[in-house]
Amino acid sequence: MSRAWWAALVALALLAPACTSSAGSPAPQASRSGRATGPSPTAGTPGGVAVFYQQRLRWRGCGDGFDCTRVRVPVDYSRPAGPTLRLAVIRLKARGADRLGSLLINPGGPGASGVDYARAADVVVSKAVRERYDVVGFDPRGVARSRPIRCLTGPQTDAYVAQDGSPDTAAEEAALLRISRQLAAGCAARNGAFLAHVGTRDAARDLDVLRAVLGDRKLRYLGKSYGTYLGAVYAELFPRRVGRVVLDGVVDPAADQAELSRSQAVGFQRALGSFVDDCLRRSGCPLAGDRTAALARLQRFLTDVDRHPLRASRPVTQSLALLGMAEAMYDTSAWSFLRLALRDAFRGDGEPLLVLADAYAERGENGRYLSNLMVALPAVNCLDQPETSDLATFRARAAELARVSPIFGAYVAWGSLPCGYWPVPAQGRPAPIRATGAPPILVVGTTRDPATPYAAAQAVARELDRARLLTYVGDGHTAYRHGSRCIDEQVDAFLLDDRLPPVGTRCR
């Protein structure tokens, strides 16, 4: 359930023409004045991959003031002379004269498009940051326009998303196992050897190539949700090349799959409690009584949907209902729609909940998926984290999480089942990231974040060799540009002036 924050959906309505490029003009140099200063961006590059760091880019206009290009990287960094792929990259140039360089952004997922995210640059970053940075988005390897992972047909993806994700019978468990294996087998059959090279460590190496070809000696980066994990891995691999890095809505690299599942289950339950409290204060709320009574009503509703899916343009199963509810937890601006969706769902009409679920899965009204998010997410996660195939472990995990998160617990617990049958062994292991030698990194955490709970931000701020924790006391997934003037000012001060917030800063 770690994915891009709600505002990224704005970008889906602003899809650009496909980005294309060829070898040509040199990348712009990045410095405070716009002129090259200090060591070359390619200094210290290993000889085998130097050709990728030295490539010259040709930017082409791709609408609305944006420029697009493609950056070539090796599929396998241990074999740089082997096959390559091209990353889709988009840039919106700094508006002001006092340019600081490039700010690379990643919205999360894994599997969300950074190109689409950058199309909403005026929402994603402040006006002051837009003035002085080129905002640069990219689709990571395996995602969207950068050799996307393909695993399932559209109807198969529909079935995968709708499948009962919290089985409570032997038949439901067998069906979930069958479709999880189908996903793994489909990914193996359609992607070949490339499937082993879509993990975060390879994506972090790509990020360093991007830094260099953009002309930046240091990486300036804003990562949200899973994008924080990508940024942390980069800092571990290239600590001396870290510039001003902001990690907002943090994934803890030291947490194993069971810990990640538990923290998300608790996070979504906590966020749902906040939604319920807000709903009960409003006229027209479809829930009644106190928080306990309202949550019990939701639990009964989901139990009923498990037996009798809601009517809609296609049946709304329990999993689709849960996914729709989860989607609304990412941003409080969606709470009003969820109130209406629940009102209709209690009357038997599941269409509004299906709209929310489809927004999460990035499924268009025509039945086509606007991205490959739903398969890219497990393709990356299964490489980054080992997982068991022991069903008894999943049953025990589901029972434990159901106690701490009655609504979301079992669903989250079973969510990583495909990784137990993944055709490529996991390449990562849970471990704290120190990034020794890197300058201070700004870590931003939201106290009631559903997808990346606040405890992860606290942990990563401790684990990093040099970091500063900035806290947003509130709801929603991630904090920067979510309506808190205090958060925006502190993040901007760091990105623009390299000024960290005072220790212990808490914003509302």
N, C-alpha and C positions, 0 to 999 in steps of 0.2 A: 504493500500500500504506500510505499514511498514514491512520490511522483511530483510533477511540477505543480506549483500552487495555482489557485483558481484563476488569477489574472492572466495566466498564460493562455486561457481560452479566448481571450480577446484577440490574440494573434491568429487564431484559426480562421477568423473572418478576413484576415489580411494576407492570405497566402500569396507568396511572390511567384513570378515565373521561375522556372528551373534555373539554377545558377550554373553558368558555364564559364570556362576560361581556357587559356592556353599560355604557354611560356611567353614571356614578353618583358614588360617594364619592371624595374626593381620595386621591392616593397618600400613603403615610406619609412623613414627613420623616426624613432619615437624618443622624444626627450621633452623636457619642460618647455623648451623654446621651439620644438619642432625640428631642430637640427641634431644630427648624430653627435653624441658625446661619449667619451669613455671607451671601454673595450667593445669590440664588435659583438653583436647579438649571437654570433656563432662561435665565440671564443670557448675553447674547452670541449668542442664537439668531437666525439669519437670519429675516426677516419671513415669507418664503414658506412655511417649514415650521413656524412657531411654533405653529400649531394642533395639530400632532402632539405637540409638547413640552408643551403645556398640557392635553392630554386628561386626564380624570379616570377612574379605574379603579374597577370594582366587582369585588371578589374574591368567589369562591364556594368553599365547602369542596368538595374533590374527593377526600376519603378519607385516612385515616391521618395526620391533622393537617396536610395540605397544603391550600393555597388556590390556585385557578387563575383566570386572567383572560386577556384578549386585548388586544393593543396594536396600534393601527392605525398603519401607516406608508405612505408613498407607494411605489408600484411604481417610479417614476422620480423621483429627487430633483431632477432638473432641470425636472420638470413636477409640482410638488407639488399642483396643482389637478386632476391627472389621476387615473387609477385608483389604488386603494389595496388593501392586503392586511392581514390581521390575523395577528399573531404569537402563537403559543401560549406562555404563560408560566406557570410554577408557582413557588410560594414556600413555604418552610418557615421559619416565624418563629423568631427568636432565642429561646433558652430563658431567658437571663439578663436581669437588669434593666439592665445596663450595655451597652446595644446600640450597636454601632458603625455600623450601616447595612446595606446590601445587599452580598452577595458574589455577583456573577454568575459562572456557571461554564459552560464549554464543553468537551465531551469530545473533539472532533476530527472526523475524517472526511476531508474535508468530507462531511457527510451524516448524521452521528450525531445522535440526538435529545438535546438538552439537558434536555427535560422528563423523559424516562426516566432520564437520568443523575442528575438532582436527586432522583428517587425513592430513590436509594441514598445520600442525603446523609450518613447516619451512617457510611458506608464511604468516601465521597469526601473528606470533610474530618474533622478531628479533633473530639473532644468539646469542646475549648476554643474552637475556631472556631464550632462550632454554638451555643455558649452566647451568643456576642456578635454574630453575623451572621445576618440573614435569608439563607438560601441560596436563590438564585434561578436556575432553569434556564429555557432557552427553546429552541424549535426555530427555527433560522435560516430565513430565507426560502427557499422551495423544498424544505424538509425536513419530513418527518413530518406534523405537524398544521398547518404554516404554508404553506399553498398548495403542497403537495408537487409536485415535478417528476414527471411520468409520461412514460415513453418506450417501454416494452416491456410486453408481456403477461407473465404468470408463466412460461409455457413458453418464450417468447422470452428471458426473463432467464436461465432455466436453461441454454439453449443458449449464451448470451453468456458465462456464467461457466464453462461446461464446455469451450468452444471451445479448441483448442490455441493457447496464448498464446506459444509459443516455436517457431514454424514452422521446419522444416528441410527441407521440400520445397515445390515450386511450388504443389502442390495445397493444402497446409496454409496457405501464405501467402495464396492467393486466398480461402480460406474465412475467414481472419481478417480480411482486407480487407472482405469482403462483410458480415460481421456487425458490423464497426466502422462501416461506412457505414449499416447498418440502424439502429444505435443513434442515430447523429447525425440521420438522417432522422426517426426516431420522436420524438425530442425536439423537433425543429422542428415536426412536424405536430401534436403534442399540447399544446404550450405557447405557441405563437405568440410575440408580442412579449415575454412575460414571461421567456423564455429568456435574453434579453440583460440581465436584472436580478437574477441570482442570484449574482453574483460577490462577492468578499470586500469590496470597497470599499463596495458597497451594504449588506452585512451589518454592516460597521463603523459606518455611519451609523445603522442600526437600533439598534445597541448604545448609541449616544449618546442616542437617544430613550428607550430603556429606562432608562438611568441617570437621566434627567430625570424621567420619570413615576414612578419609584420614590422620588423625592425626594432623590437623592444629588447633592451638588455635585461630587463626584469619583467616578470609576469605580474600584471595587474589583473585581478580576477574577482568576479562576484559569482559565487556558487550558492545555489539554493537546493535544499533537500538532498537528494543523491549527489547533486553538484558539489556539496560540501565534502563528500567522500572522495570525489575526483580531485578536488583541490587539495585535500589532505595528503592523498597519495602522491600528487605532484610535489608537494612540499617535502615529502620524505625522500623522493627520488632526486630532486633538484633543489636542495635547500638554499644554495648560493644564488639561485636565479629567482627566488621569491621576492616580489615587490610588495605592493599593497594588496593583500588578499583578505577578502571578507567571506566568511562561511556562515550562512544564515539558514537555520532549520537543520540542525546538525545530526548526521549519522555517526555513531561511535564505531570506529574501526576495531575497537577491542572487544566488541560484543559479538557473541556467537549467534547462530540462527535462533536458538531457543530464547536467548535474551532479547534479541531484536523483536521476535514475535510477541513476547510478553510485554515489552515496553509499548509497542504499537497497540496491542489490545487494550491495555490500561489507558493509553493516550486517547484512543477513540471513544472509550467509555466515558472518560472525563469530559471530553469535548461534547459528547451527547448530553451529559448532565448539564453543561452550560447552556446548550440549546434548549433543553427542557425548561430550565429555570427562566430563560428569556421568554419562551413561548407562553408559559403559565401566567406571565405578567401582562399578556396582550389579549385584547378582545378578539374573539374568533379563533382562539387556539383550539385545535382539535383534541387536545389532551386536557385532563382535569385532575383535580386533587393536588397533592404535593408531588415532589420529585419522585418519591418511591412509587406512588400510585401510577404516575405517568410512565415511568420506565417499565413497570409491570404491564401496562397496557400495550406498550410497544413490543414487549416480549411475547405476549399472547398473540398479537397481530402477526408477528413473524412466524410463530408456530402454526398459525392457521394458513399462512401463505405457503409454508412448506408442504402442507397437505393439498391446498387448493390454490394454485397460482392465480394471480390477478388477471383480469381481462385487460387487454391493451392491443396495440398493433401487432404485438407478438406476446405470448404469455410471460408475465412477470413472475419469475421464480423467487424463492427466498434469497438466493444469491444476488439476483438483480436488485431486489428491494434493499438488501444490505449495502450493495455497491452504491445505489442512489443515495442512501442515507449517509454513507461515508463521504461521498463527493461533496455534500453540503457542509461537512465538518471542516473543509479546508479554508473556507472564508465565511465570515459572518454575513457578508452580503448575500449569500445563498440561503440564509435561514428563512427568509420570508417565503421563498419558493418552496422550501421543504415543508413549511406549515401548510401551504396549499396542497402540496403533493400528498401529505399524510391525510388531510381532510378528504381528498378524493379517494385515496387508497382505502380508507376505512369504509367507504361506500362501495368498494369493489372495483373502482376505476384505477388501474395502475399506470396509465399513460404518463402522468407527470413524474412519477418515480422512475419510469423507464427513460425519460428525457435526461434525468440526472445520471442514471447509470451509463447511458450512452455518451454523455459528456465525459465521464471518467475514462471510458474505453476509447474515446475519440472515434466514435462511430457516427457517420453522417446520416442524414434523413433518408438518403437513397439506399441505405443498407450497406454502403461501402465504408470501410475503415479509412479515416483520414490519415492515419499513420500506422506504423507497425509497433506501437507502444506495448500492446498486450503480449507480444512475443519477444520483443527486444528486452523487456524487463526481466523475465526469467533467464534469457540467454546470457545477460550480464551477471545477474545475481548468482546464477548457478556456477559460474566460473569464479566469482569472488568469494563464495562461502561454501564450505562442504556441508552436505546434508545426508541424513540417514535415509535408507529405504525401508527401515523397520516400521511396519504399521503399528505395532504395539507402542512404539515411542510416540508416534503421532496421536494415538488414542489418549495416551497419558497426558501429553502436552495439551490436547484439546480440553480434556477434563479439568486440568489445572487452570487453564486460561479462562474457561467458562466460569470458574468461581470468582475470578478477579474482574472479569468483563463479560457479564451474562449476555449482552447483545452481540458483541463482535468477537469474543474470545475464541470459540471453536473455529469460526471462519478464518481468522488470522492464523491459527495454529496449523491448519491443513494447507495453508497457502503455498508453502514451499515444497509440497509433495513432488512436483515434477523434477526438482533438483536431485531427489533421491535416485532417479532413473536417468539422469542426464548422460548423454553419450560421451561427454568430454569430462575428464576429472577436474575437480576444482583446483585452481591455481593459487588462490589466496587462502589465508588463514587469519582468524581473528587475532589481532595484536595491536597494542597502542601505538600510535604514530607520534614520534618525538619531533621530527623535522629539525634536528639539531643543526645549528648554524644559520637557520632562517631568521629573518627579522620578526618582530611581533605580528601575529595574525589576529585579526578581529573576529571573534566568535559571537554570534548573535543567537539567543535562545528565547523562545516564547513559552511562558509558564504553562499554558494550556494548549500547547501544540498537539494535535492528534497524531500526526504521522511521524514526527521526529520529536519525541517528548523532551522537555526541558532538561531532564537529568542527563541526556546525551550531550547537550551543550556544556553543562557543568563538567562532565567527565573529560571531554575533548579539550576544554580550556585548561584542565589540570595536566592532561597527558602531553600536550604540545610543550616543547621546550620553552617557547616564548609566546604567550597569547594573552588576550584581554577579553573578558566576558562582558557582553552588553546584554541586559535583560529587558525583555518586553513583558510586562504584566498584562496578559490579555489572552484572547482566543484567536484561533486561526493558525494556518500553517505558514511559517516564516513571518518576518516582521517588517523588513525594509520596504517602504512604499506601500504599506498597508493602512495608512491613516494616522500613524503616530508621528507627530512633528518632532518629538524628542528623538526617536530612533533615526529618522531621516537626517536630522542635523548631525547626530553623532557619526553615522556612517559616512556622510558627506565630508565631515571634517577629516576623517581618516583617509578617504580616497583622494581628496583635494589637497590637504595640507599635511598628511602623514601625522595627524594628531589623534592619539588614542583617547577614548573616554576615560574619565577618572575611575579608579578601581571601585567596583560595587555599584556602578550606575544602573539604575532601574528606571524604565520609562513606562508610561501609560499612554 
